[in-house]
Amino acid sequence: MRKRAHFFPSVPYLLALGLALLLLMPGTGWGEVLKVVQPNQALYPDPDFSDTPLATVPPGAEVNVVNQAGDWYKVQYQEKTGWINRQAFGRPQAARPKFNLPSLLFGTPVKQTSSDEVALAGKGFTPEVENSYRAQHPEMNFALVDRIETYKVAPARLQTFIKRGDLKP
Amino acid sequence: MRNLTWLVLLAAAPFLMGGCSTMAVAPVAAIAVKGATQAHQAARPISDSEEYYIGRAVAARILTKYKLEQNPELTMYVNEVGDAVARKSTRSNPFRGYHFAVLNTDEINAFACPGGIIFVTRGLIKTCKNEDQLAAVLAHEVSHVAHRDGINSISKARWTKVFTAMGKEAVSVYGGTTAASLVSLFEGSIDDVFQTIVVNGYSRQAEFAADAAAVKDLRRAGYDPTALVVVLNTMEAKGKGKTSGIFKTHPPTCERLSKAKALSCEAPPTKGEALRTQRFKEIVG
């Protein structure tokens, strides 16, 4: 009897320990597949933009996350492993957990309506704001700005330019 | 041990409560989430994407004042030189990358729009005698983007109003209609940046910091770091008696020159300068 009394108090302890471990788990869903949504993204050998890219990663490409360090994700893409910045995924901050603890505990997703509403209002200057501004200012030539944004040197061409100019790689 | 166990469970209670927001406490939780989000928004700086949209509008406004150079060979070359130094910047990959464009004017000037669009005039390109000097000009402008000098010129009072507008549900974007107040604040922000980069210029401190960063980036890229000093010397000679354009918006060139000299005088000579000068002359003339 005394032995049983000693056993039962350890149940909440184990529950608490398990819960604490769940809460302390890393936020990134390692093994998670993320889709690149931004143009002009590249895979780097290290989490450093000044490195020579291993490959370009076009919008729509899917990468497998194997690790995360701050704003950088170590990913696998087309049999290459390298680092890609969070901005490629259009994520405003570090990756969200692979699982949602409340839904894990209660079996239903958390209602998002109100927070989505706030998120919309909280985005500030967005494409919608630009569109309204453009409608009020037809004299502004945004088509030229769009054209300027197509000015882009392909990574291979830039590497050739650097090499021929005897610049540092 | 028992007390510790219940303490841990008590500490975990808020997380468990979060999972209940779909149930009876949903409205309360929503209000709490909204309040917390607004408080967070009020504390945040301008995001990279917001900077990008302001930069696009500033660029559009600059293009109402100047014509865009249409020479694709020159444009590509300027982008190659610009990318060669930008990749060594402390901010080498802004939200949608750097894009360099040439303005078809004899005026000697350059503008760094927030977010990464950089304009350089044909007049300033012709002031440069070689690729390293052009790289120095572009490295200086890249540094303004890296230091967020343009976006920092938006008045704090205006950005506070943006937060206020963002906090009101009335300004939410629904069905393609955007509240006029947010658009008005967007326009005001564009005015602030335009006034700074085109009319009044950055602070002296910002200019000196951009020069210092440019010298570092030139050295890291393999360009001659003393090229900035040479360009400033040329501008000093050309700017005597002039009070418009770049000579109005930048601190006295002699002042920048002495600081830039101090930063770059110990630089070792760079290789390949002759090769780079040759390709510069082939394209720029």
Contacts between the chains, C-beta under 8 A, distances in Angstrom:
chain1	res1	chain2	res2	distance
A	9	B	1	7.9
A	9	B	2	5.7
A	9	B	5	7.5
A	12	B	5	5.2
A	12	B	6	7.2
A	12	B	9	6.4
A	13	B	1	7.0
A	13	B	5	4.4
A	15	B	9	7.4
A	16	B	5	5.3
A	16	B	8	4.0
A	16	B	9	5.0
A	16	B	12	7.0
A	17	B	8	7.6
A	19	B	8	7.5
A	19	B	9	7.5
A	19	B	12	5.0
A	19	B	15	8.0
A	20	B	8	6.0
A	20	B	12	7.0
A	23	B	12	6.7
A	23	B	15	6.1
A	38	B	95	7.8
A	38	B	96	7.3
A	39	B	96	7.0
A	40	B	93	7.8
A	40	B	96	6.5
A	40	B	97	4.4
A	49	B	87	7.0
A	49	B	92	3.8
A	49	B	93	4.5
A	50	B	87	5.5
A	50	B	88	5.5
A	50	B	89	8.0
A	50	B	92	5.5
A	50	B	220	7.7
A	85	B	93	7.0
A	87	B	48	7.0
A	87	B	93	7.8
A	87	B	95	6.5
A	92	B	47	7.2
A	101	B	15	6.3
A	101	B	18	7.7
A	101	B	19	6.7
A	102	B	15	7.9
A	102	B	16	8.0
A	102	B	18	5.4
A	102	B	19	2.8
A	102	B	20	7.6
A	102	B	21	7.4
A	103	B	19	7.3
A	105	B	16	6.8
A	105	B	19	5.0
A	106	B	19	4.8
A	106	B	20	7.3
A	106	B	22	7.5
A	108	B	22	5.7
A	109	B	22	7.6
A	110	B	18	7.3
A	110	B	19	7.0
A	110	B	21	5.5
A	110	B	22	6.0
A	111	B	21	6.0
A	111	B	22	4.6
A	111	B	26	5.8
A	111	B	30	7.7
A	113	B	30	7.6
A	114	B	30	3.5
A	114	B	31	7.9
A	114	B	33	6.3
A	114	B	34	6.0
A	115	B	30	7.3
A	115	B	33	4.9
A	115	B	34	7.2
A	115	B	37	6.7
A	117	B	34	7.9
A	117	B	169	7.0
A	117	B	172	6.4
A	118	B	33	7.1
A	118	B	34	4.9
A	118	B	37	4.6
A	118	B	38	6.9
A	119	B	37	7.3
A	120	B	172	5.3
A	120	B	173	5.6
A	120	B	174	7.8
A	121	B	166	5.5
A	121	B	167	7.3
A	121	B	168	7.3
A	121	B	169	6.3
A	121	B	171	6.0
A	121	B	172	4.3
A	121	B	173	7.5
A	122	B	37	6.1
A	122	B	38	7.2
A	122	B	41	4.6
A	122	B	166	5.1
A	122	B	167	8.0
A	123	B	166	7.8
A	123	B	173	7.8
A	124	B	41	8.0
A	124	B	46	7.8
A	124	B	47	7.1
A	124	B	50	5.1
A	124	B	162	6.0
A	124	B	166	5.6
A	124	B	182	7.5
A	125	B	49	7.8
A	125	B	50	4.2
A	125	B	53	4.7
A	125	B	54	6.3
A	125	B	162	7.8
A	125	B	182	7.6
A	125	B	186	5.4
A	125	B	189	7.5
A	126	B	49	7.7
A	126	B	53	7.0
A	126	B	173	6.8
A	127	B	53	7.1
A	128	B	173	4.8
A	128	B	176	7.1
A	128	B	178	5.0
A	129	B	53	6.9
A	129	B	173	7.9
A	129	B	178	5.6
A	129	B	182	5.6
A	129	B	183	5.8
A	129	B	186	5.1
A	130	B	53	5.1
A	130	B	56	6.8
A	130	B	57	6.7
A	130	B	186	7.5
A	131	B	178	7.6
A	132	B	178	4.5
A	132	B	180	7.9
A	132	B	183	4.5
A	133	B	57	6.3
A	133	B	183	5.4
A	133	B	186	5.5
A	133	B	187	6.2
A	133	B	190	7.9
A	136	B	183	6.9
A	136	B	187	7.8
A	137	B	187	8.0
A	139	B	64	6.0
A	140	B	57	7.0
A	140	B	60	4.0
A	140	B	61	6.4
A	140	B	63	7.8
A	140	B	64	6.5
A	141	B	60	5.9
A	141	B	63	5.2
A	141	B	64	7.0
A	142	B	56	7.0
A	142	B	60	5.1
A	144	B	60	7.3
A	144	B	63	5.1
A	144	B	68	5.6
A	145	B	56	5.2
A	145	B	59	4.9
A	145	B	60	5.1
A	145	B	63	7.0
A	145	B	117	7.1
A	147	B	68	7.9
A	148	B	59	6.8
A	148	B	68	7.5
A	148	B	99	5.1
A	148	B	101	4.7
A	148	B	117	5.9
A	149	B	96	6.6
A	149	B	99	5.5
A	149	B	117	7.5
A	151	B	75	6.1
A	151	B	76	7.6
A	151	B	79	5.2
A	151	B	99	4.8
A	151	B	100	6.7
A	151	B	101	6.6
A	152	B	79	7.3
A	152	B	97	6.9
A	152	B	99	7.2
A	153	B	76	7.2
A	153	B	79	5.2
A	153	B	80	5.3
A	153	B	83	5.0
A	157	B	80	7.4
A	158	B	80	6.5
A	158	B	83	5.4
A	158	B	84	7.0
A	158	B	87	7.9
A	161	B	80	4.6
A	161	B	84	6.6
A	162	B	84	5.9
A	162	B	222	7.8
A	164	B	275	6.9
A	164	B	279	7.7
A	165	B	84	7.4
A	165	B	131	7.0
A	165	B	222	7.7
A	165	B	272	5.8
A	165	B	275	6.1
A	165	B	276	4.8
A	165	B	279	7.2
A	166	B	222	6.9
A	166	B	270	8.0
A	166	B	271	5.0
A	166	B	272	2.5
A	166	B	275	6.0
A	166	B	276	7.5
A	167	B	84	5.8
A	167	B	221	5.7
A	167	B	222	3.7
A	167	B	223	6.8
A	167	B	272	7.2
A	168	B	88	7.9
A	168	B	220	6.7
A	168	B	221	5.9
A	168	B	222	3.7
